[in-house]
C-alpha cells in the first residue's frame, strides 16, 4: 500500500514539475538538404501558402498542404532556422470585396526538420499579430473589444520559446472612451545586435517629415529624411549594415498603376554612406539571409518577383520569373513580413 502511494506521489510530482508541456510537431515537408532555400508566401495555387525556392536548381515547391488554410504572415527568427506563421479562414465578404477572417491560428515551423506545430488558436476574427521579440522569444498579440462591442480594448500577449513552450501570458485593457488605445508593434529593430548603435526615428507631424538618426555612444548622425512611411528596418548580424524600406501609402500611390510606391535603402555604418537598393511600383519586403545579403520582393500581383542583393558587392540578382498562363495572381512575400 505504501509502495502504491509512493508511486502515485512520484507520478504527480513528475506531472507538475518534471514534464513541461510540449507542442505536437507534424512533418509537412522533407527535411532540407545541404541546398539553400528561400521561403516566401504566394497565391500561385487556390489559396496563399508557404513555398520555398531552391537556390541551387531554382525549383519552387509548396511547403504546406491546403488543410492549413490561407497563410497571412510568415516571420523567421533572427537565427533563420525557425519561423512562425499565421493562418485563417474566409467567411463571406465585408464591404467592397474584403473577406471576413475567422479562426486565426499561429504555427511554429522548424526548417531543419520540416515539422510544424500549432502554438495558439483563436475562435473569432479579432486582430492577431505575430513577431520575434528576440532570438529566444516569439510573441503573439491579440486585440479584441473596442467600438463595435462597446467594451474596452483588450490586449493579450503570449510569449513562446522556439521549441513551443509557453513562457508567459499577459493581459491589459484600454478604455477608448478616455482616449486609450493598444500600442502598435512595428517590425522595426532599433538596436544593433552588438549593442554599439541604435536608431532614433523622429517625426515632425506639422510638416509630415520623418528623420532617421544613427546614435552611438558619443555621436548622432542623420541618415535619412522622408515624407513616406518607414515600414521596415533591420540590422545585419554583425551591425555593419542597416537596411530599411519606405512606402508611399497615399491613395494616389496605392490606386494608380505604375506609381513609385516603395524604396529600399541600406546604410554602411563604418563608411557613413547611404545607398538605394531598389525603387518602383510595389510594396517591398526584405529579409537578411546572412550577414551581407538580403532578399526582397518587388511589384504587385503577377508582376511581383523575388530578388537577392549583396550589400558588400553591391550587385543584384533576380531569383524568380513568375509568369502564370492561368492568370492566378501571385504575390510573393519575403519571409518575415505580413502579406
C-alpha positions, 0 to 999 in steps of 0.5 A: 500500500505504501509502495502504491502511494509512493508511486502515485506521489512520484507520478504527480510530482513528475506531472507538475514539475518534471514534464513541461508541456510540449507542442505536437510537431507534424512533418509537412515537408522533407527535411532540407538538404545541404541546398539553400532555400528561400521561403516566401508566401504566394497565391500561385495555387487556390489559396496563399501558402508557404513555398520555398525556392531552391537556390541551387536548381531554382525549383519552387515547391509548396511547403504546406498542404491546403488543410492549413488554410490561407497563410497571412504572415510568415516571420523567421527568427533572427537565427533563420532556422525557425519561423512562425506563421499565421493562418485563417479562414474566409467567411463571406465578404465585408464591404467592397470585396474584403473577406471576413477572417475567422479562426486565426491560428499561429504555427511554429515551423522548424526548417531543419526538420520540416515539422510544424506545430500549432502554438495558439488558436483563436475562435473569432476574427479579432486582430492577431499579430505575430513577431520575434521579440528576440532570438529566444522569444516569439510573441503573439498579440491579440486585440479584441473589444473596442467600438463595435462591442462597446467594451474596452480594448483588450490586449493579450500577449503570449510569449513562446520559446522556439521549441513551443513552450509557453513562457508567459501570458499577459493581459491589459485593457484600454478604455477608448472612451478616455482616449486609450488605445493598444500600442502598435508593434512595428517590425522595426529593430532599433538596436544593433545586435552588438549593442554599439548603435541604435536608431532614433526615428523622429517625426515632425507631424506639422510638416509630415517629415520623418528623420532617421538618426544613427546614435552611438555612444558619443555621436548622432548622425542623420541618415535619412529624411522622408515624407513616406512611411518607414515600414521596415528596418533591420540590422545585419548580424554583425551591425555593419549594415542597416537596411530599411524600406519606405512606402508611399501609402497615399491613395494616389500611390496605392490606386494608380498603376505604375506609381513609385510606391516603395524604396529600399535603402541600406546604410554602411555604418563604418563608411557613413554612406547611404545607398538605394537598393531598389525603387518602383511600383510595389510594396517591398519586403526584405529579409537578411539571409546572412550577414551581407545579403538580403532578399526582397520582393518587388511589384504587385500581383503577377508582376511581383518577383523575388530578388537577392542583393549583396550589400558588400558587392553591391550587385543584384540578382533576380531569383524568380520569373513568375509568369502564370498562363492561368492568370492566378495572381501571385504575390510573393512575400519575403519571409518575415513580413505580413502579406 
